[in-house]
């Protein structure tokens, strides 16, 4: 699936409410969860757009 257009340049987005980070390139990505997150406007992005940077900010990768 394609990334949400608002985050076309980002691989990792975080949920500010739960401190969970989602990999938009993951083959097991749940598009309904991503759509709800984007609609909630509680999204964090990371610079650089890497998992270690998300971890540095206290986010943890969503487990499958």
PANUMAR-191735 format. One record per atom (N, C-alpha, C): residue number from 1; atom name; residue in three letters; x, y, z. Coordinates in steps of 0.02 Angstrom, whole numbers, plus 50000, padded with zeros to 5 digits. Layout:
% PANUMAR-191735
{NUM,CA,ala,{X,Y,Z}};
...
END
This chain:
% PANUMAR-191735
{1,N,unk,{50042,49941,50000}};
{1,CA,unk,{50000,50000,50000}};
{1,C,unk,{50045,50063,50000}};
{2,N,unk,{50016,50117,49976}};
{2,CA,unk,{50052,50180,49975}};
{2,C,unk,{50050,50213,50044}};
{3,N,unk,{50099,50255,50055}};
{3,CA,unk,{50100,50294,50116}};
{3,C,unk,{50046,50348,50112}};
{4,N,unk,{50020,50370,50170}};
{4,CA,unk,{49972,50427,50167}};
{4,C,unk,{50007,50487,50135}};
{5,N,unk,{49971,50524,50094}};
{5,CA,unk,{50003,50578,50056}};
{5,C,unk,{50035,50630,50100}};
{6,N,unk,{50009,50641,50160}};
{6,CA,unk,{50039,50690,50206}};
{6,C,unk,{50108,50668,50230}};
{7,N,unk,{50121,50603,50226}};
{7,CA,unk,{50184,50576,50252}};
{7,C,unk,{50222,50537,50198}};
{8,N,unk,{50215,50559,50136}};
{8,CA,unk,{50247,50525,50080}};
{8,C,unk,{50323,50524,50086}};
{9,N,unk,{50351,50572,50121}};
{9,CA,unk,{50424,50576,50128}};
{9,C,unk,{50449,50546,50193}};
{10,N,unk,{50405,50514,50231}};
{10,CA,unk,{50423,50485,50296}};
{10,C,unk,{50411,50410,50296}};
{11,N,unk,{50456,50374,50326}};
{11,CA,unk,{50447,50302,50335}};
{11,C,unk,{50416,50286,50403}};
{12,N,unk,{50438,50322,50455}};
{12,CA,unk,{50415,50310,50522}};
{12,C,unk,{50372,50367,50546}};
{13,N,unk,{50313,50350,50574}};
{13,CA,unk,{50271,50400,50606}};
{13,C,unk,{50253,50374,50675}};
{14,N,unk,{50247,50420,50722}};
{14,CA,unk,{50232,50401,50791}};
{14,C,unk,{50164,50426,50813}};
{15,N,unk,{50136,50389,50860}};
{15,CA,unk,{50073,50408,50891}};
{15,C,unk,{50091,50444,50956}};
{16,N,unk,{50077,50509,50960}};
{16,CA,unk,{50094,50548,51019}};
{16,C,unk,{50057,50525,51081}};
{17,N,unk,{49999,50494,51072}};
{17,CA,unk,{49958,50473,51129}};
{17,C,unk,{49987,50411,51164}};
{18,N,unk,{50018,50367,51126}};
{18,CA,unk,{50042,50304,51153}};
{18,C,unk,{50117,50294,51149}};
{19,N,unk,{50152,50341,51116}};
{19,CA,unk,{50224,50336,51107}};
{19,C,unk,{50243,50273,51067}};
{20,N,unk,{50201,50254,51019}};
{20,CA,unk,{50214,50196,50976}};
{20,C,unk,{50232,50223,50907}};
{21,N,unk,{50282,50193,50876}};
{21,CA,unk,{50303,50213,50809}};
{21,C,unk,{50282,50158,50760}};
{22,N,unk,{50260,50180,50701}};
{22,CA,unk,{50237,50134,50648}};
{22,C,unk,{50284,50141,50588}};
{23,N,unk,{50301,50084,50560}};
{23,CA,unk,{50342,50082,50499}};
{23,C,unk,{50294,50079,50440}};
{24,N,unk,{50291,50133,50401}};
{24,CA,unk,{50245,50136,50345}};
{24,C,unk,{50264,50090,50288}};
{25,N,unk,{50324,50062,50289}};
{25,CA,unk,{50346,50016,50237}};
{25,C,unk,{50339,49942,50259}};
{26,N,unk,{50315,49931,50319}};
{26,CA,unk,{50309,49862,50344}};
{26,C,unk,{50257,49823,50304}};
{27,N,unk,{50272,49761,50286}};
{27,CA,unk,{50224,49722,50247}};
{27,C,unk,{50161,49704,50286}};
{28,N,unk,{50164,49706,50352}};
{28,CA,unk,{50107,49689,50394}};
{28,C,unk,{50071,49751,50420}};
{29,N,unk,{50083,49808,50389}};
{29,CA,unk,{50053,49871,50410}};
{29,C,unk,{49977,49867,50410}};
{30,N,unk,{49945,49892,50463}};
{30,CA,unk,{49872,49894,50469}};
{30,C,unk,{49849,49963,50446}};
{31,N,unk,{49824,49967,50385}};
{31,CA,unk,{49805,50031,50357}};
{31,C,unk,{49749,50066,50395}};
{32,N,unk,{49705,50028,50427}};
{32,CA,unk,{49651,50059,50466}};
{32,C,unk,{49679,50096,50527}};
{33,N,unk,{49730,50067,50558}};
{33,CA,unk,{49762,50100,50616}};
{33,C,unk,{49798,50163,50593}};
{34,N,unk,{49833,50160,50537}};
{34,CA,unk,{49868,50218,50511}};
{34,C,unk,{49818,50273,50492}};
{35,N,unk,{49763,50255,50460}};
{35,CA,unk,{49712,50304,50441}};
{35,C,unk,{49683,50338,50503}};
{36,N,unk,{49670,50300,50556}};
{36,CA,unk,{49643,50330,50618}};
{36,C,unk,{49694,50377,50649}};
{37,N,unk,{49757,50357,50648}};
{37,CA,unk,{49810,50399,50676}};
{37,C,unk,{49816,50464,50639}};
{38,N,unk,{49816,50461,50573}};
{38,CA,unk,{49822,50522,50533}};
{38,C,unk,{49761,50567,50544}};
{39,N,unk,{49701,50538,50549}};
{39,CA,unk,{49641,50576,50560}};
{39,C,unk,{49641,50610,50629}};
{40,N,unk,{49673,50579,50678}};
{40,CA,unk,{49675,50606,50746}};
{40,C,unk,{49721,50667,50751}};
{41,N,unk,{49766,50675,50704}};
{41,CA,unk,{49815,50729,50702}};
{41,C,unk,{49863,50727,50763}};
{42,N,unk,{49873,50668,50790}};
{42,CA,unk,{49920,50658,50845}};
{42,C,unk,{49981,50621,50821}};
{43,N,unk,{50007,50643,50763}};
{43,CA,unk,{50062,50609,50730}};
{43,C,unk,{50128,50646,50742}};
{44,N,unk,{50180,50608,50756}};
{44,CA,unk,{50247,50634,50762}};
{44,C,unk,{50289,50606,50705}};
{45,N,unk,{50332,50648,50677}};
{45,CA,unk,{50381,50624,50628}};
{45,C,unk,{50449,50635,50658}};
{46,N,unk,{50499,50605,50628}};
{46,CA,unk,{50566,50606,50656}};
{46,C,unk,{50617,50630,50605}};
{47,N,unk,{50665,50667,50629}};
{47,CA,unk,{50719,50690,50586}};
{47,C,unk,{50785,50677,50621}};
{48,N,unk,{50825,50633,50596}};
{48,CA,unk,{50816,50595,50534}};
{48,C,unk,{50761,50543,50542}};
{49,N,unk,{50734,50523,50485}};
{49,CA,unk,{50678,50477,50483}};
{49,C,unk,{50703,50405,50491}};
{50,N,unk,{50724,50389,50553}};
{50,CA,unk,{50751,50323,50568}};
{50,C,unk,{50721,50295,50632}};
{51,N,unk,{50722,50230,50638}};
{51,CA,unk,{50698,50198,50699}};
{51,C,unk,{50740,50216,50760}};
{52,N,unk,{50807,50220,50754}};
{52,CA,unk,{50846,50241,50813}};
{52,C,unk,{50828,50312,50837}};
{53,N,unk,{50811,50356,50791}};
{53,CA,unk,{50790,50423,50812}};
{53,C,unk,{50723,50421,50849}};
{54,N,unk,{50677,50379,50825}};
{54,CA,unk,{50613,50371,50860}};
{54,C,unk,{50625,50343,50930}};
{55,N,unk,{50669,50294,50936}};
{55,CA,unk,{50686,50266,51002}};
{55,C,unk,{50717,50319,51046}};
{56,N,unk,{50759,50362,51017}};
{56,CA,unk,{50791,50415,51055}};
{56,C,unk,{50739,50463,51085}};
{57,N,unk,{50683,50470,51052}};
{57,CA,unk,{50629,50514,51077}};
{57,C,unk,{50578,50477,51120}};
{58,N,unk,{50593,50415,51137}};
{58,CA,unk,{50550,50378,51183}};
{58,C,unk,{50496,50336,51151}};
{59,N,unk,{50497,50330,51085}};
{59,CA,unk,{50446,50290,51050}};
{59,C,unk,{50471,50218,51044}};
{60,N,unk,{50424,50172,51043}};
{60,CA,unk,{50441,50102,51033}};
{60,C,unk,{50404,50076,50972}};
{61,N,unk,{50434,50031,50936}};
{61,CA,unk,{50405,50003,50875}};
{61,C,unk,{50344,49962,50892}};
{62,N,unk,{50290,49972,50854}};
{62,CA,unk,{50230,49932,50864}};
{62,C,unk,{50245,49860,50850}};
{63,N,unk,{50228,49816,50897}};
{63,CA,unk,{50238,49745,50885}};
{63,C,unk,{50180,49718,50844}};
{64,N,unk,{50195,49670,50802}};
{64,CA,unk,{50145,49642,50756}};
{64,C,unk,{50091,49604,50789}};
END
